[in-house]
Amino acid sequence: MIFERSLQRELGLTAGAVFLVLLTVMLTTMMIRVVGLAASGGADPSDVLVLIGLTVVGYLAVMLIVTLFVSVLFVLTRWYRDSEMAVWFASGVGLPAFIKPVLVFAAPFIVLIAFCAMVAWPWSNAQRQAISQRFAQRDEVSLLASGQFREAPSSHRVFFVERVGEGSRRLENVFVASTENGKLNIVVSRSGHVELRGDADRYAVLDQGRQYDGEPGKPNFRISTFERYGVKMESRPVTTSIGPHGLSTPALLADPNPGNLGELAWRIGLPIMALVLTLLGIPLAYQNPRRGRTLNLVMAVLVYLTYANVLNLMQARIESGTLSFPVGLLLLHVIAGAGAALLFWRRVRNRPLFSVRRARASSGQ
């Protein structure tokens, strides 16, 4: 029908605009957060773009849910405001007739949301966890960077090298400070190099420098000069541990412990949540010209926030073992679906979505 094609075309245009806005906000937020993390030494600056991209991929399912819900709500709200809904109702098109074109439009979104929740979300989490753990367990040789103070994660050492050349092999103007048992040890040198001894031991060999050794605040510092001084560079093997967020969906099914079941319920709940919110958007878009234009939008925001927070609550309850997996998976969505059916019923019977009783004062004669 004409109204189906018109509705789907407008839904597509609105969804594209909403998704671009959400993507821009997400990219900006993640850029500020990840760049701040890298500036504070919590992430490798070379991994900033990768971390931003992985984060966006991980949250694609949530962005698509919001895009779908907001698109249905915005388009139908505009149709109510511009009296297009009145025209279709007068032509014999009832509100239930909008379910089919809206679901046809939403079907690719729901399939993509399910894919992102089941595949993209755990993959991006696993990659981000691996990058973070690899950075936290990096060896001290990787800390050597020109003109930067770097603190070693595995020891109480601070390195400063004015210039690093030849693939981190040649060092110029080196400063190394370390603390042990309340004593401060400072080594400065004009030049040095990284030397590999044996199979895995690496040393920063410093040439023609000085060593200051003593306790801060006391005049018992010992100053010595050296021709060559070796500083062993600590290294730790890279081990990765992936939590439930980073496990693939088949891995969650293979090990059905409470933590994995909670994560599985959250992933399965995302496409169901998208379907229910899409249907909820049809009656929630109703707008009474005699009332404010923002009431339905406020209610829609409250509905989405409540739905998302309760879904997270159900996940936490399943993980803690206080709620069984079938109940935690179905209870919320059954209640939300029943609420959507109730709102449809009230709108089909031409009743307001939310009735407010007003007390009337009676006056005696």
PEHURA-V981817 format. One line per field, one symbol per residue. phi: phi as a letter, one per 30 degrees, with the letter a starting at -180 (. if undefined). psi: psi as a letter, one per 20 degrees, with the letter a starting at -180 (. if undefined). A space follows every 10 residues. Layout:
phi=???
psi=???
This chain:
phi=.ddddddddd dddddddddd dddddddddd dddddddddd idadedcddd ddddddddcd ddddddeddd dddddddddd dciddddddd djcddddddd ddddddeddd ddddddddbd dddddddddd ddddddcddd ddddbdibdb cddcadbbcb bdbcbhiicc bbhcbbbbba hiccbbbbad aaacbcbidb dbbcccchbb bcblceicdc dccbcbdbbc cdcdbbddbc bcdedcdddd ddddbddedd dddddddddd dddddddddd dddddebced cddcdddddd dddddddddd dddddddddd idbddddddc eddddddddd dddddddddi cddbdbdcdc dccdc
psi=rghgggghgh hggggggghg ghgggggggh ggghghghhj jiqphijghg hgghgghhjh gghhgggggh ggggghghhg hjjhhhghhh jjorhhiigg hghghighgg ghggghhhgg ghghggghhg gghhhhjqri hiioqpkppp pphirmqpqp phpprlljgp qpmppppqqp kiqppppqqh rarppppbhi pqqooqpmaq pppappiqkk qppqqqgppp opoqqqqopp ppahhiqrgh hghhnmrhgh hghghgghhg hggggghghh hghiippphi rqiighgghg ghgggggghh ghghghhghi jipqggghhh gghgghhhgg hghgghhhjl qqgoqppppp pppq.
